Amino acid sequence: MAADEVVLLALLNSSPVIAGTPADELADEESARRWLRAHKIPARAEDAAVLREGRDLLQAVVRGDLPPRALSPLLEGVVSRPSITRDGLEWTVDLHGARAVLVDAVIAWDDLHRNRPGRLRPCANEECALFLIDRSKSNSARWCSMATCGNKLKARRHYQRAHSDGAQP
């Protein structure tokens, strides 16, 4: 997975549901500091509010609740500069901290949206708040994790089928 995709997924998944209770890994400076350190992201914990706002916009766009143009405020004032590398032209965004994290996440979202449409999506478990990037050949992955959401939902459907069949005469 590309570094920008790692940041994008980490940001999208920073508001998980744990044991049925919504959590926010960017809720305050201390939790934001832990999250930033865990993901080796060079930003300040004081920027937690900026990260939360950007994350919430990205989540809404990926879920389809907002159109892509809703991400425009995250890109206001962004300037990039070109340089030539041995591999060709490379663009560098002149930002640091939380704004750089958000711009990197938007760039990764755009790359997925354009080059692998439909691969970035929310988990199919309605009780889950996580997102996934489907890397399967058939583009059929539904859950953030087969071990948690996938098995849980399959077991629930099996239980419902078994009990509804038994209830009929």
C-alpha positions as CSV (number, residue, x, y, z in Angstrom):
1,M,0.0,0.0,0.0
2,A,1.4,3.4,-0.9
3,A,2.3,5.7,2.0
4,D,-0.4,8.2,1.1
5,E,-3.0,5.4,1.1
6,V,-1.8,4.4,4.5
7,V,-2.3,7.9,5.8
8,L,-5.7,8.1,4.1
9,L,-7.0,4.9,5.6
10,A,-5.5,5.7,9.1
11,L,-7.3,9.0,9.0
12,L,-10.6,7.6,7.8
13,N,-10.4,4.8,10.5
14,S,-9.6,7.2,13.3
15,S,-13.2,7.1,14.6
16,P,-13.9,3.4,15.2
17,V,-16.7,1.8,17.0
18,I,-15.3,-0.2,19.9
19,A,-17.6,-2.7,21.7
20,G,-20.6,-0.8,20.3
21,T,-19.4,2.6,21.4
22,P,-18.1,5.2,19.0
23,A,-14.5,6.3,19.7
24,D,-12.4,9.2,18.4
25,E,-8.7,8.8,18.2
26,L,-8.4,12.5,17.5
27,A,-10.8,13.7,20.3
28,D,-8.3,15.8,22.1
29,E,-4.6,16.8,22.1
30,E,-3.5,13.7,24.1
31,S,-5.3,11.2,22.0
32,A,-4.3,13.0,18.8
33,R,-0.6,12.9,20.0
34,R,-0.8,9.1,20.5
35,W,-2.5,8.7,17.1
36,L,0.1,10.9,15.3
37,R,3.0,9.1,17.0
38,A,1.5,5.6,16.2
39,H,1.2,6.5,12.6
40,K,4.6,8.4,12.4
41,I,2.8,11.5,11.1
42,P,4.7,14.8,11.7
43,A,2.0,17.0,12.9
44,R,1.2,18.7,16.2
45,A,-1.5,17.4,18.6
46,E,-2.8,21.0,18.8
47,D,-4.0,20.4,15.2
48,A,-6.5,17.7,16.3
49,A,-9.5,19.9,15.4
50,V,-8.1,20.5,11.9
51,L,-7.5,16.7,11.5
52,R,-11.0,15.9,12.8
53,E,-12.7,18.3,10.4
54,G,-10.8,17.0,7.4
55,R,-11.4,13.4,8.4
56,D,-15.1,14.0,8.8
57,L,-15.3,15.6,5.3
58,L,-13.3,12.7,3.8
59,Q,-15.6,10.1,5.5
60,A,-18.7,11.9,4.2
61,V,-17.4,12.0,0.7
62,V,-16.3,8.3,0.7
63,R,-19.7,7.3,2.1
64,G,-21.4,9.3,-0.6
65,D,-23.1,11.7,1.8
66,L,-21.3,14.7,0.3
67,P,-20.1,15.3,-3.2
68,P,-16.3,15.4,-3.9
69,R,-16.3,19.2,-4.1
70,A,-16.9,19.3,-0.4
71,L,-13.2,18.6,0.0
72,S,-12.3,21.9,-1.6
73,P,-11.8,23.7,1.7
74,L,-9.0,21.3,2.5
75,L,-7.1,22.4,-0.6
76,E,-7.5,26.2,-0.2
77,G,-4.2,28.0,-0.4
78,V,-2.2,24.8,-1.3
79,V,0.8,25.5,-3.5
80,S,2.9,22.8,-5.0
81,R,6.2,23.0,-6.8
82,P,7.6,20.8,-9.5
83,S,11.1,19.1,-9.6
84,I,12.7,16.7,-11.9
85,T,13.8,13.4,-10.5
86,R,15.3,10.4,-12.3
87,D,11.8,9.0,-12.6
88,G,10.3,12.1,-14.1
89,L,8.3,15.1,-12.8
90,E,7.5,15.2,-9.1
91,W,5.2,17.7,-7.4
92,T,5.8,18.6,-3.8
93,V,3.2,20.4,-1.7
94,D,4.7,23.1,0.5
95,L,2.8,22.4,3.7
96,H,3.6,21.0,7.1
97,G,1.6,19.5,10.0
98,A,-2.1,18.7,9.9
99,R,-2.7,20.5,6.6
100,A,0.0,18.4,4.9
101,V,-1.6,15.2,6.3
102,L,-5.0,16.3,5.0
103,V,-3.7,17.3,1.5
104,D,-1.8,13.9,1.3
105,A,-5.1,12.2,2.2
106,V,-7.0,14.1,-0.4
107,I,-4.4,13.3,-3.0
108,A,-4.6,9.6,-2.1
109,W,-8.4,9.7,-2.2
110,D,-8.3,11.3,-5.7
111,D,-5.8,8.7,-7.0
112,L,-8.0,5.9,-5.7
113,H,-11.2,7.6,-7.0
114,R,-9.8,8.1,-10.5
115,N,-7.6,5.0,-11.0
116,R,-9.4,2.4,-8.9
117,P,-13.0,3.7,-8.6
118,G,-15.1,2.0,-6.0
119,R,-12.1,0.4,-4.2
120,L,-12.2,2.7,-1.2
121,R,-15.5,2.2,0.7
122,P,-17.0,1.9,4.1
123,C,-17.2,-1.5,5.7
124,A,-20.5,-3.3,4.9
125,N,-21.2,-3.9,8.6
126,E,-23.6,-1.1,9.4
127,E,-22.4,-1.3,13.1
128,C,-18.8,-0.6,12.0
129,A,-17.4,2.8,11.2
130,L,-14.2,1.7,9.4
131,F,-13.2,1.9,5.8
132,L,-11.3,-0.4,3.5
133,I,-9.4,-0.3,0.2
134,D,-10.4,-3.4,-1.7
135,R,-7.4,-5.0,-3.4
136,S,-9.2,-8.2,-4.5
137,K,-9.2,-9.0,-8.2
138,S,-13.0,-9.2,-8.3
139,N,-13.5,-6.0,-6.2
140,S,-15.8,-7.9,-3.9
141,A,-14.4,-7.3,-0.5
142,R,-17.2,-6.1,1.8
143,W,-15.7,-5.9,5.3
144,C,-12.9,-4.0,6.9
145,S,-11.8,-7.3,8.4
146,M,-13.0,-10.8,7.7
147,A,-12.0,-11.9,11.2
148,T,-14.2,-9.3,12.9
149,C,-17.0,-7.9,10.8
150,G,-17.1,-10.6,8.1
151,N,-17.4,-13.5,10.5
152,K,-19.7,-11.6,12.8
153,L,-22.2,-10.9,10.0
154,K,-22.0,-14.3,8.5
155,A,-22.6,-15.9,11.9
156,R,-25.5,-13.6,12.5
157,R,-27.1,-14.4,9.1
158,H,-26.6,-18.1,9.7
159,Y,-28.2,-17.8,13.1
160,Q,-31.2,-15.9,11.7
161,R,-31.6,-18.5,8.8
162,A,-31.4,-21.4,11.3
163,H,-34.0,-19.9,13.6
164,S,-36.4,-18.6,11.0
165,D,-36.4,-22.1,9.3
166,G,-37.1,-23.8,12.6
167,A,-40.0,-21.4,13.3
168,Q,-41.9,-22.4,10.2
169,P,-44.2,-25.4,10.3
